[in-house]
Amino acid sequence: MSGGPNPPASTQPPASKSLKDGGTVAPVREILWGTSAGVRKYESADELPPEMADLIMKLMVVQSDTEFASIQQHRPWLDSAPTLEDRWVQARIVADEARHALQGCRILRDFGEEGQKRIDGLLRTQEGQHKLDAFNIPFDSWADVGAFTCLVDRVGVYQLRAFQECSYGPLARAMPLMLSEEQLHLNFGYNILRRMVREGERYYGSREEAQRAVNKWFPRALDMFGHSNSRTSRMAIDLGVKRWTNEEARARYLAEVRPLLEGIGLSMPDPMTDRRIL
């Protein structure tokens, strides 16, 4: 016999994944991980310990360099994309990359004369001179545009997620909008590859062209995470700047990319093939 009416279902929201596992948290003012967890976040460059200031500047130089480089890579294809919609989205992507570069440079500007020197260097950097190999390779086909935005931009998203709610307040607050904009890039690249596989010449190219582009960009994407046993990546975690080691982020990326590619009829290459940074 029933002991009475069933109790009402809980109205509490389900627990979200931890920040470490890729979840999000409501914006907070204290440092959430590292050796200074629980302390108020740093809010100006003047407050930062020297090694942390240098680390953030180095990270922002690399981040901003990728944004400027991506504009250079996309530029020749702005008038060559197969459809009107493709041209519109690619123009949006270029505008996003320019804003992201500006955001990174604004953070560098907080570091005074030294930050400005690094900005000046970024503005002088030409095609073929960028810090990461993936951004010195031109887009030779529309399949390159698709594979790059699907695979390489996805690495960029992991790098930005690693900064979410980091110990430097101005950087942490820049992440939500940047991540939202990056989602457009990933979907754009994925849809290019999907349409090449499923529609072939009715859209552009073929499954074989799409696979070749994946094979070309996948190892460069994996290299972007950096060395597996990087002392700098561990220092970034201790300082509360990043929340994953290079190898932890790369493993998450691989787990995401395999089903994504296989779902549209493409194969994920061997992660150790044609690698330059291990």
N, C-alpha and C positions, 0 to 999 in steps of 0.2 A: 504494500500500500504506500502511495506517495506520501512523503512527509511535508507536503505543501508546495506552493508554486516555486518554479525554478527561479533562482536568483537572477537578477538582471545581468546581462553581459557587461563585462568591464568596459568602462568608457575611457580607460587609459590608452594612449596611442602605443602601438608596438614599439619596443625598444629599437632604436636605430643602430646601425653598425657603428662601431667605434671609429674615431677619426683615423686610427692606425690602420683599420681595415678598409678604408676608402669611404667611410660615411662622412657626414657633416655634423656640425654642432652650431647652436646659436652663437653669434659673435660674442666673444668674451674678452676681458681686458687682461687676464693673467696668462702667463706662459703655461702651456698644457703638457709639454714633455721636455726632456733634456735635463741637464744638471740644475737649471734654475726654475723648474716646474713650480707653479704656485706664486711666483713673483710677478709683479706687474710687467706687462710688455714694454719694450723699449719704444718710445714714440718719436725720437729724433736721432739723427746721426751722431750728435754730440754725446749722447748717452752710451753709445756702443763701446764695448771693449775693442781695442785695436784689431785683434784677430777676427772678430765678428764683423767689424766695419769692412775690412779687406775682403772677407769672404762674400759679403752681400754685394759689394761692388763687382767682384769677379763674376758672380752668378748673374747679376743684372747686365753686365757686358755681354755675356754669352747669350742670355735670353733676348736682349735687344738686337744683337747681331743676327740671330736667326730670323727675326721679324723683318728687318731690312733686306736680308738675303732672299727671303721668300717673295717679297715684292718684285725683286729683280727676276726671279725665276718665272713668276706668273705673267709678267708684263707682256712678253711676246704673244701670249695666247689670248689676250683680252679681246682681240678682233678675229680670233680663229676658232672659238668654241663652236661646237656643232649646232647648238640650238640657242634661241633667244634667251630662254631661261638659264641655260648654262652661262651665257655671257653675263647676265645680271648677277647670278650668284658669285661668279668669279670676281666681278668688280666689287661685290660686297666683301669678299675674302680679302682682297688687296686693301680695302679701306680698314678692315679690322686689323690687319697686320701693321698698318701704319699707326693706328691708335695704340696698339700694344707696344710698339717700339717707343712711341711717345711716352707711354706710361712708365716703361723701364727707365727711360732717360730722365723723367721727372724724379724718380727715386734716386738716380745717380746724382742729380743736381743738388740733392739735399746734403751731399758730401763735399760741397764747396769746390775749391779749385781742383782738387784731385778728381772729383766726380766729373767736372766739366772737361778735363783733359781726356777722360775716357769717352765722353760723349763726342768730342771732336774727332777722336780716332774712329769711332763708329761711323760718323758721317763721311769720312774719307775712304772707307773700305769699299773696294770695287768687287765686281763679280770674279769669283775664283780665288779670293783672298780671305774668305770667311773661316771661322774657327772650327766648324764642324763639316766633315766631308759631304754630308748629305746636301748641304747648301751651296756647294761649289759645282754641282752637277746640273747641267741645263735640262729643261723639259724638251725632249726631242719628239714627243708625240702626245696626243691627247690621253693616251693610256698612262703616260708618265704623270700627267696632272692628277688623274684619278688615283693611281697607286701612292703618289706622294701625299695627297691630302688625306687619304684613308690610313696610311701606315706611318708616315713621318709626323704629320700633324698630331696623330694619336699619341706619339711619344711626348710631344709638347704638352698635351693635356695631362699626362702623368707627371711631368715636371711641375706644372702649375698646381696640380692637386697636392703635390708634396709641400707646397708653400701655404696651403690653407691653414688659417689660424696660427701662423708661425709667430715667432717671438718678436719680430719687428712689425709693429702695428701698421705703418704705411704700406708695407708689402702685403700683409694679410688682407687689408681692406681692398686692395686692387684685384684680388683673385676672383670674387664671384662674377663680376661682369666679364672678365677675360675668359673664364671657363664657359660661361653661357655663349659667348660669341664663337668660341672654338668648336662648339658642338655642330654649328652649321658647316664648318670645314669638314669634319669627319663624315657627316651624312652625305655631303656633296661627293667626296671621293668614293665612298661606298656605293652610291647610286651610279656613278660613272662605271665602275667595275661591274656592277650587277647588270646594267643595261648592255654593256659590251658582251657579256656572257650570254644573256638571254635573248637579246634582240639583234646582235651582230651588226651586219651592214645596214639594217634598217635604222640603227642609231649611229654607230661608229665602230669600225674595227671588228674584232673577233675575240673569242675566248682565249685563243693562243696569244694574241697581243696583250691582253690583260694579264695573263700568267707571266709573260716575259717581263712586264713592267713590275709585277709583284716580286719576281726573282731579283730584279735590279735594285729595288728600293728597300726590301726587307732587311738585308744585312746592314745597310747604312742606318736604318731605323734602330736596330739593336745596338749598334755601336754608339748611338747618341746617349745611351744610359751611362756610359763611362766604364771605367775599369771595375771589375767585380770586387776587388779588395781595396777600394780607394780609401785612403786615410781621410781625404777631404770630405767624402760623403758621410763618414762616421762622425767627423767633427761637426758637420752641419746638423746632425741629429742631436748631438750633445748640447749644441748651442740653441736648440729649439727652432732652427731655421727650416730644416727639411724633416720629414717624418719617416722616410724610407731610405735604406741603403740602395746603392745602384742595382745590386743584384735582386733585392726584394722587388723593386719597381719593375725590373725587366721580367721577372717571373710572372708578375701580375699581367703584364702586357701580353706575354706569350699565351697565357691562359685565356685571355680575351680574344686574341687575333685568330687562333686556330678555328674555333667554331664559326667565327664571322666569315672567314674565307671559304671554309668548306660548305657553309650554308648557301653560297652563291655559285658553287661548282668550281672553285679554285683550290689549289693546294698550298699549304704553308710550307715554304722551303725549310730545309734542315737549318736550325738556328746556328750551327757552327760553320756553315759554308760561306766562304768569301768574307769572313769577319776580319777586321783590322784592329779592333779593341776588344779584349776579352777580360 
